[in-house]
Amino acid sequence: MNNKTNHGRHLGAEIDGYSWYELNKHFNLGGGVGYFGGGQFLTNVTTSHSYTTYYIALNFKDNGKR
């Protein structure tokens, strides 16, 4: 692959963290954070070089019973 624009090929690196709390036998409440640090390509073509995202989740589990 030729890189004719010479912006770079490395997009960046990511790290995530997630934790949860079991509310009862059917529900978990969780949350986390994700961080993405931009590499050479994003540094050259965007105005922002890193991104942080926070999230929450409510998980239902049925233990495989039908």
C-alpha positions in Angstrom: 0.0 0.0 0.0 1.4 3.4 -1.0 1.0 6.2 1.4 0.8 9.1 -1.2 -0.5 11.7 1.3 2.3 11.1 3.8 0.1 11.6 6.8 1.3 8.5 8.6 -0.1 5.0 9.1 -0.3 4.7 12.9 -3.8 5.5 14.2 -3.0 5.3 17.9 -3.4 3.1 21.0 -6.4 2.4 23.3 -6.8 1.4 26.9 -10.1 0.6 28.7 -11.3 0.0 32.2 -14.7 -1.6 33.2 -16.2 -2.6 36.5 -19.6 -3.9 37.5 -21.9 -4.4 40.5 -24.3 -7.3 40.8 -27.7 -5.8 41.7 -29.4 -9.3 42.0 -29.2 -12.6 40.2 -30.6 -11.1 37.0 -29.0 -7.6 36.7 -25.5 -6.2 36.7 -24.8 -2.4 36.7 -21.5 -1.5 35.1 -19.5 1.4 34.0 -16.2 2.2 32.4 -13.8 4.5 30.7 -12.0 4.3 27.4 -9.0 6.3 26.3 -7.6 6.5 22.8 -4.4 8.3 22.2 -3.9 9.4 18.6 -0.9 8.3 16.6 0.9 9.9 13.7 -2.1 9.8 11.3 -4.7 11.4 13.6 -2.1 14.0 14.8 -1.6 15.0 11.2 -5.2 15.1 10.0 -7.4 16.1 13.0 -7.4 18.9 15.5 -7.9 16.5 18.5 -5.2 14.0 19.3 -6.8 12.0 22.1 -10.3 10.9 23.1 -11.8 9.8 26.4 -15.2 8.1 26.6 -17.2 7.2 29.7 -20.1 4.8 29.7 -22.6 2.9 31.8 -24.4 -0.4 31.2 -27.3 -2.4 32.6 -26.8 -6.1 31.8 -29.6 -8.6 32.0 -28.6 -12.3 32.5 -30.9 -15.2 32.4 -28.4 -17.9 33.2 -29.4 -19.8 30.0 -32.8 -20.9 31.3 -35.9 -20.8 29.1 
